[in-house]
Amino acid sequence: MVSPKKQTQVRLEPDVLAAGKDAAAARGLDFNRYVERLIIEDTTGARAAGMAAAQRLISEHGDFLDNLEEQLDAPYAQPQPGAAA
């Protein structure tokens, strides 16, 4: 059976390729699938929609998230008794 997918070749700088492979691995994807997803997200508007949603979340709830982060970090801001310096 012949695959309906087409093969192409892309030339990347070594550091760009390494970063892409690391990003793919972090998402549990092989590099080809990672690149395919990036293209689909970019060309369908899914990426832009996700970024817009993230910006709305930050705009609407940024102060709450900042305060929550401060509260969660507070126990670690001061050395704990018996902790190594």
Backbone bond lengths (Angstrom), bond angles and torsions (degrees), N, CA, C in turn:
res aa  C-N    CA-C-N  psi(-1)  N-CA   C-N-CA  omega(-1)  CA-C   N-CA-C  phi
1 M - - - 1.452 - - 1.528 108.64 -
2 V 1.309 115.83 133.60 1.453 122.15 -178.70 1.527 108.84 -89.57
3 S 1.327 115.20 133.96 1.466 120.18 178.69 1.521 109.76 -72.00
4 P 1.335 117.68 137.34 1.464 119.74 177.39 1.532 112.28 -74.44
5 K 1.313 116.88 -9.15 1.458 120.24 -179.21 1.520 110.22 -77.71
6 K 1.313 115.19 149.30 1.454 121.95 178.10 1.526 109.00 -105.52
7 Q 1.289 116.05 148.79 1.457 121.34 179.59 1.521 109.33 -100.03
8 T 1.326 115.46 142.96 1.461 121.00 176.94 1.519 108.52 -139.48
9 Q 1.289 115.42 171.33 1.456 120.29 178.77 1.518 108.42 -126.66
10 V 1.321 115.63 138.63 1.455 121.86 179.59 1.524 107.57 -129.59
11 R 1.320 115.91 136.12 1.461 120.20 176.52 1.519 108.22 -103.69
12 L 1.318 115.34 125.66 1.462 121.58 -178.11 1.524 109.66 -128.25
13 E 1.318 115.08 151.32 1.456 119.99 171.45 1.539 107.35 -63.61
14 P 1.325 117.73 147.02 1.466 120.23 -177.81 1.531 113.82 -54.72
15 D 1.337 117.92 -39.80 1.463 119.12 -178.89 1.525 111.70 -71.34
16 V 1.329 117.40 -31.72 1.468 120.77 176.91 1.527 109.66 -68.98
17 L 1.324 116.42 -43.65 1.460 120.56 177.83 1.527 110.73 -60.83
18 A 1.327 117.00 -46.03 1.471 120.72 179.98 1.526 110.79 -61.30
19 A 1.344 116.82 -43.39 1.467 120.13 178.98 1.523 110.53 -63.10
20 G 1.321 117.21 -40.56 1.466 120.91 178.52 1.518 111.89 -64.53
21 K 1.314 116.95 -43.00 1.470 120.32 178.59 1.521 110.97 -65.32
22 D 1.330 117.17 -39.54 1.471 120.39 177.01 1.528 110.79 -63.85
23 A 1.333 116.44 -43.34 1.465 120.52 179.96 1.527 110.40 -64.25
24 A 1.319 116.84 -40.81 1.467 120.43 178.13 1.525 110.44 -62.25
25 A 1.328 116.21 -46.88 1.468 120.39 -179.47 1.527 111.26 -62.01
26 A 1.333 117.08 -39.19 1.462 120.73 179.77 1.526 111.46 -63.34
27 R 1.330 116.21 -25.80 1.470 120.67 179.43 1.521 112.05 -97.26
28 G 1.330 116.85 2.40 1.459 120.60 179.87 1.521 112.92 72.50
29 L 1.335 116.87 28.26 1.460 121.63 -178.97 1.519 110.13 -117.26
30 D 1.334 115.57 153.35 1.452 116.22 169.20 1.522 107.24 -79.49
31 F 1.329 116.61 163.73 1.457 120.94 -173.29 1.525 111.92 -59.99
32 N 1.336 117.28 -41.91 1.465 120.06 -179.66 1.527 111.52 -60.26
33 R 1.306 116.78 -45.46 1.466 120.47 -179.76 1.530 110.44 -65.68
34 Y 1.316 117.09 -37.54 1.458 121.55 178.04 1.534 110.36 -60.96
35 V 1.327 117.47 -48.55 1.462 121.34 179.51 1.530 109.71 -63.15
36 E 1.317 117.06 -42.41 1.461 121.13 178.28 1.531 110.79 -58.16
37 R 1.329 116.78 -44.94 1.472 120.82 178.69 1.525 111.91 -62.41
38 L 1.332 116.90 -43.30 1.463 120.14 178.81 1.523 111.15 -58.64
39 I 1.329 116.22 -44.00 1.463 120.02 -179.80 1.523 110.49 -65.13
40 I 1.327 117.14 -45.13 1.468 120.77 179.51 1.521 110.58 -61.75
41 E 1.329 116.99 -46.80 1.469 120.33 -179.40 1.521 111.03 -61.99
42 D 1.316 117.46 -38.88 1.462 121.29 -178.11 1.529 111.69 -71.91
43 T 1.320 116.80 -41.56 1.462 120.00 -174.24 1.521 113.94 -84.52
44 T 1.318 118.52 -16.31 1.466 120.28 179.14 1.518 112.45 -98.89
45 G 1.326 117.01 -8.32 1.456 120.24 -177.88 1.522 113.02 87.76
46 A 1.323 117.59 -0.51 1.468 120.56 -178.90 1.520 111.16 -62.87
47 R 1.307 117.07 -39.54 1.472 120.51 -179.88 1.521 110.25 -65.25
48 A 1.320 116.40 -45.73 1.467 120.07 179.66 1.527 110.75 -62.34
49 A 1.325 116.98 -39.99 1.467 120.46 179.07 1.526 110.35 -64.50
50 G 1.330 117.07 -40.98 1.459 120.58 178.24 1.515 112.39 -65.20
51 M 1.315 116.23 -41.23 1.467 120.25 178.58 1.527 110.66 -66.48
52 A 1.323 117.20 -39.10 1.465 120.88 178.38 1.527 110.44 -65.04
53 A 1.327 116.65 -40.37 1.465 120.28 178.25 1.526 110.73 -65.01
54 A 1.323 117.18 -41.12 1.463 120.79 178.27 1.523 110.51 -63.57
55 Q 1.321 117.29 -40.77 1.463 120.82 179.06 1.526 110.88 -65.20
56 R 1.339 117.36 -39.75 1.472 120.16 176.99 1.519 110.79 -62.62
57 L 1.334 116.81 -41.90 1.464 121.04 178.67 1.524 110.21 -60.35
58 I 1.322 116.72 -45.83 1.465 120.49 179.76 1.527 110.46 -65.22
59 S 1.327 116.59 -43.80 1.468 120.30 -179.03 1.519 111.69 -63.01
60 E 1.313 117.10 -41.74 1.466 121.53 -175.59 1.525 113.11 -82.17
61 H 1.338 117.00 -31.05 1.463 119.63 -172.21 1.520 113.24 -128.52
62 G 1.332 117.33 15.79 1.458 121.15 -176.83 1.512 113.55 -58.75
63 D 1.338 117.25 -43.61 1.468 120.17 -179.87 1.526 110.78 -62.83
64 F 1.330 116.51 -42.80 1.462 120.43 178.57 1.531 110.24 -61.28
65 L 1.343 116.54 -45.30 1.460 120.21 -179.38 1.522 111.58 -64.80
66 D 1.347 117.15 -39.10 1.465 120.23 176.75 1.523 111.16 -62.75
67 N 1.326 117.11 -44.64 1.462 121.05 179.05 1.522 111.36 -64.17
68 L 1.316 116.45 -40.96 1.463 120.43 178.22 1.524 110.56 -62.67
69 E 1.316 116.48 -43.07 1.460 120.30 178.53 1.530 110.97 -61.35
70 E 1.324 117.00 -43.03 1.463 120.86 177.85 1.524 111.12 -61.27
71 Q 1.319 117.45 -43.05 1.468 121.38 179.87 1.529 110.98 -64.89
72 L 1.325 116.42 -40.53 1.465 119.48 -179.95 1.524 111.87 -70.42
73 D 1.333 116.91 -30.95 1.462 120.92 179.86 1.527 112.98 -82.95
74 A 1.320 117.62 -21.33 1.466 122.09 -173.73 1.528 113.55 -53.45
75 P 1.326 120.08 -44.56 1.478 118.38 -179.16 1.527 113.55 -61.62
76 Y 1.317 117.22 -20.82 1.467 120.49 -177.20 1.521 112.52 -100.34
77 A 1.324 116.95 -3.38 1.464 120.35 -176.82 1.522 111.98 -72.78
78 Q 1.320 117.59 -31.34 1.459 121.23 -178.79 1.529 108.02 -112.87
79 P 1.327 116.18 141.17 1.472 118.50 178.37 1.519 111.33 -58.01
80 Q 1.307 115.24 137.91 1.454 121.69 179.25 1.538 109.23 -83.89
81 P 1.312 116.84 147.72 1.468 118.84 177.46 1.527 110.35 -56.60
82 G 1.300 114.90 132.58 1.474 120.27 178.12 1.519 113.80 84.20
83 A 1.324 116.79 -4.57 1.460 119.44 -179.96 1.527 109.83 -78.49
84 A 1.311 115.96 145.20 1.458 120.38 178.10 1.511 109.51 -68.11
85 A 1.304 116.84 141.87 1.473 121.00 -178.40 1.492 111.24 -81.11
